[in-house]
Amino acid sequence: MSWSSVIVPVLALQRLAVTPYTFAIIFLPAFFSYYAMAVLVQLPDTRFYRAALLPIVFWMSFRANMSLDFTWNYAGYAYLNQGLSLGMFTIAMRSTAWVLAERPYTRLPIYKLRNGTVNGHNGKTPTEHDFSVPSALWNAWDLTMNLRGIGWDGPQRIHIPTPYFRVESRPIFAFLSFSRLTFLALALDTLSRSVRSFGPATFGTPKGGTIFDPLLPPLERYTNSFVITLLSGTTAYVMIEATYQLHAVVFTIVFQQYPSQWPPLFDSPWLSTSLISLWGRRWHQLFRECFVVVGSKPMEKYLGRAGTVMGAFAISGLLHDIGMRGMGRGGDTAEVVGFFLLHGVGVSMEHAWKKATGRRVGGIIGWLWVFFWLVFWGQVVVDVWARRGLIGSEFFHAPYRPTTLILNWISRKN
């Protein structure tokens, strides 16, 4: 392996398999440049140093994104490279937001977490905080992983759903989270198999294919695409939730975090009666700070309230487009970014409706509106997932798929 493939990976024209060596020289520099930014954002009068570090973070994250291959030459694992791209773009976004931060980030005392104040300063100015370097070095580990800023006095107020059970015992919380994870793993396998059954020789495989089967009559074709979109959207929700529950188990048991640091990720998005409530509260808010700082605020200067909305959705679309391109199968920027921009249009329409009528979108009519807008435009982005092979990904190693294990167990019993 030449140094050019490490230093200038874009010239290598080939990703490098993940080994201890490539992980150490490619991934870790990206992470530790990000970690250094997390340290600096906690210290006063460091904006110049953060700005100087930002190009290095950009380059290291781009280098890792372009260089590493987590598939081990198996197309069914290409979604892992998608995860890498999402992670590296998130590092770039968060680092940009930290450069623009007007005051240092401070960590709230644990007792406040346990009393229900999980993030935000509630309009009050913090008075006593430890701005020492040792404290910043320790707390940066939490900040790098804590996308919602749980337990941090950051600039953005983020909606945190009410926990299903208020549990302070780590073992009990870990058991509940693991039980939820087990159910979600079974649901993920069942849903992904169901989706692939609609195109077992096309989009049900890593090579991909369209969900709009040209051999079917129009009514059957679009009925299928409608159902595939519903199932795929549910699969995405389950995948994200399962990943969160896995992290909750690991971080509470291995790293001894408190259960209050792991509140629910979603707030029943299927109950949304407006696009505003869906994207502003009920869907996960992992990237809200980045979308606001990097997307909303710059566009607000030029387009006012409409810019605030469209800027956030534009950055969201770019994040997801880069993630898809990370699979190494090209991209569909118009479709992916367009899907999110159209949701920005929908949110703007709801603002216009409230301004004209004095009433918010809601009720059963609001629920139907959200369902229609999601599924109608969702077919476009799900078709991208299908054509690029994401739907045909192998989320579990074949012999250990939950449904396979259960069916084998039933077979042995009979």
N, C-alpha and C positions, 0 to 999 in steps of 0.2 A: 504493500500500500504506500503510495507516494504522499509526500507532505501536501502536494497540491490538492489531493482529494480531501484533505482535512482542512486546510486553510481557505481554499477557494472551491467549496464543494460544487458550486454551480457549473464548474468546468469539468467535473468528474463524470457527469451525465449518467450516474448510477448511484443509487443509495448504498450505504454500507450497513451490513447486517449488525444488529446490536450484539456486542460482546462486552466483557468487562473493560477492554481497552477503548473501544469506540465510545462506550457510555461515559468513560472517565474523561476523554479528551474532547468530546463534542457536546454531550448533554450537560454534564456538570458545570462547564464554564457558563452556559446559558442560565442555569439555575442560580449559580452563585453571583452572577452579575445582577440578577433579579433580587436575590437575597440582600446584596449590598444596597440596592435601592430601597428595600424595605427597612433597612437599618437607618439610612439617611433621612427618610421621611418622618422618622420619630424625633429627629434632633432639630433644634432651632437653628436658623441661619445657615441652612445647607442647600438652598435652592440652586445656587450656582453649581455646586458639586453634583446635584442630581441632574441638572441640565447637561453637564459635561459627561456624565455616565450614560445618559440615554442612548446616544448613538452606538455605544458598545453593547448595550442590552439589545438594541434592534439587530445589530449584526450577529450577535451570538445566538439569538433566538431564530433568526433567519437561517443561519448556518446549520443549527440542529434540525430545523424543519426540513431543509433540503437534503440533509446528509444521511439521516438514520432511517433504517428499515426494520420495523417491528414485525413484519409478516413472515420472516424466515422462509421466504420464497413460496409461500402458500397464499393464493389469491383470496381465500376465504377469511384471512386475517387482515385484509387491507384496511378495515375500519380502525385498527390500532394506529395506523399511520394518520388516519383522520383525527383520532384523539390527540396525537402528537401535534398536528397542525393547529388544532383548537387551543391546545395548551400554550404553544409558543406565541400565538396571536394574542392570547389572554395576557401573557407576560408583557408583551409590547404595549397593550392597552393600559394595563394597571400601572406600568412604569410611567407612561405618559401622564396618567391622572395624578400620580404622586409628584411628578415634576411640577404640575400646575397647582398643587395643594398650597393654600395660602397660610396654613398654620400646621404645626406638627401633629401627627396622629398620636393619640394617647390611648393606652389600654385601661379599661375600667376595672376596678377591683372585683374579685370573684364574688363578693357578697352581693354586689349589684346585679350580677348575672342571676344569682339564685333568688333575688327578689323581683325579677321580671324586667329589669332594664337591660336589654341585650345589645342595643347599639344606638348610636345617635346621642347628641348631648341635650336633647329635649329643650333646646332654647337657652340653656344655661352655659355660662362660660366656665370651663374647668379652672380650678384654682391651684391645686397641688398635684403635680405630676413629677415622676422621676425621669428627667431627661438625660440620665447618665448613659454613657456608651455601653457598659456591661448590661444594663437593663434593656437597651435597644437591641443588642446582639441576641439576647435571649428571646425577647418578644417577637423579633422578626421571624422566627420559625413559625409562630402562630399566624402572623400577618400574611406570609407568603401563601399559606394554604386556605386562609379564611376569606373566601371570595365575598361573602355578604357582610364582612366586618362585624361578626357577632362578638360582642364584648369590647368593641373599639369605639372610641369617640371620634368617628370620622365625619366628613362633611355631609354625607347623604343619609337621610332617614329612609330606612327600608322596612317595608311591611314584613313582620315576622308572624307566621300563623301560630295560633294557640296550640300547644302540645295536646295530643290525644290523651296522654296520661302524664301527670306531674310526678315523675319518679326521680329521686335524688340518689338512689343506690346505683352504683356503676354496674354491678353484676346483673341486677334486675333489668336495667335499661339495655344492657348488651344482649341479654336473653330475648327481650322483646324485639329489639332491632334485628337480631339474627333470625327470629321466627318470621318477622316481616320479610327479611331478605330471602328466606327459603321459599316463601309463598311467591314472591316476586320473580325468583329464578324460574319457578315452574310456570308462572304466567308468561314470562318472556319467551320461554321455549315453545309453549303452546301457541302463542300469538305469532311468533316468527314462522313456525311451521304452517300455520293457517294461511298466512300471507303468501308464502312460497308455493302453496298448493294451487294457487291460481295460475302460476306460470312455472311449473316444475322444470321445463327445459329452456326457459328464457331468463326472466328476472329472478327466478327461484334458485339460480346458480350465480357464482361470482362473476361470470362473464356478462350478466345483465341483459336487459331487454325492456321494452316499453310495456306499461300497464294498459295501453290502449291497443288491444289486439285487433289488427286490421282484418282478420279473417272472420270476426264475429259481426252479426248485425248491429247496427248502431245502438238499439235499446239495450241489448245484452252487453255490448262493449262498455257503455258508460255506466251501466248498473254495476258491472264488475269493478270498474275504476273507482266508483263511489265507495264500494265495500272495501276494496284494497286500501283506499286512503284512510278510511275509518280505522281499520285494523293497524295500519302502519303508524298512524298518529298515536294510537294507544300503545303500540310497541315502543315508540320513542319515549313516551311518558314513563312506562315501566322500566325501561333501560336506565333512564336518568335516576329514577327513584331507587332502583336496586343498587346502583353505584354509590348513591348517597348513604344508604343504609350500611353498605359494606364499610365505607369510611367511618361511619358512626361507631360501628363495633370495634374497629381497629384503634381509633383514636381514644375511645373511652377506656379500653382494656390495656392496650400497649402503652399509650402516652398519658393515661390517667387524667384525661379531660373530664369535665363535669357534664352530666346529661343536659344541663341547661345550655351548654354550648352547641347542642345539636337539636334545635327545634325543627319541626316539620319543614320540608323543603317546598312543598306545594300546599295550596289552600283550596282543595276541592275544585280544580279548574272546570270540571264538568257542570258546575253550578253557575258558571258565569252568565250574566244576563246583559253584558255589554262588553265590547272589546276593550274599553278602558279598564274595567274590573279584571278582565282576563289577563292583560299584559301588565297592568300596574299593581295587581295584588295576588291574583290566584295562581298564575304561572310562577315558576321559580324566578327569583330575583338575583341570581348569582352574578349577573353582569350589569346590574342596574347602575352602579357607580361609574363604571367605564362608559356605558352608553350615554349617560348624562354629561360627563365631563368631556369626553372625546367627540360625541356626536351632537347632543342637544344644545349645549352652551355655545359652541362656535356658530351653529346655524341660526340660533335665536337672534344673533346680532344682525343677521341679514333678512330673515323671513318672519321674525316675531314668534308667535305661538306655534304657527304651522311649522316653522323651522325647528322648534324644540321637539315636536313630535317626529317629523320626517328625519331629522338628524339622528335620533336614537335608533329608528328602524333601519336607516341606511347602514349604520355601523353594525347592527345585528345581522343584516343581510350579508355584509362583507365578511363577518366572522364565519358565518355558515358556508359561504362560498369558498373561502380559503380552506375550511375544513374538508369540504368535498374534494377540492383539488389535491389535498394531501394524500388521497387514496392513489394518486398517480395515474388517473384515468381521464384527465382533462376536467373541464368545468363548464358550467352553464350559468354564467353570471346573470344574464337577463332574467332567467327563470327564478333563480334562488334569491337574488337581491330584489327582484320585482315582487316576489311573494311578500317579503317583509315591508316593502314600500307600500304595497296595496293595503296592508294592515294599518300603516300610518295614515293612508287615505281614509280607511274606515273609522279610525279614531277621530280624525278631523271632522268627518261627517257627523259623528256623535256630538262633538263640541258644537258644531253648527246647529244641530237639532235642539240642543239645550238652549242655545242662544236665541233661537227662533221661537221656541215653545215654552221655555222656562222649566221644562221637565227633562230629567235624565232618561236615557234609554234603559229599560228594565222590564221586569215581568216576563211572562211567557213569550211575548212578542220579541223582547230583547234576547231571550235564550235562542229562539228560532233564528234571529238575525245573526247571532254569533255562530251558530251551527252552520248556517248556509255559507257565511263568509269564509269560515275555516275550511269546510269541505270542498267548496267550489274552487277556490284558489289553491287549496292544499293538493288537489290532484296534479297540479303543474309541478310542484316541488317533489311530491312523492314519485312522479314519473322520472325526475332526475335521479332520485335515490335508486330507482329500479334500473335505469339505463347504465348507471355507473357501478352497479354491482353491490350497493350497500344492503339492499334487501336480501341478497343471496349470501350475506356474510355468515360465518360460522361462529356464533357467540359462545358455544360450548363444544369441547372436544367430543367428537361423535359418540364414542362408547359411554361417555359420562353425561350425556344430555339428560336432564331431569325426567322428561317424558319417556325416554328410552329405559332409564333405570326403573321407573314405575311399571311400565309395560312388561319388562323382563321379570320383575318381582311377581306381578299378577300371573304371568305365564307359568312361573315355577310353582306358585301356589295351586294352580289348576292342574 
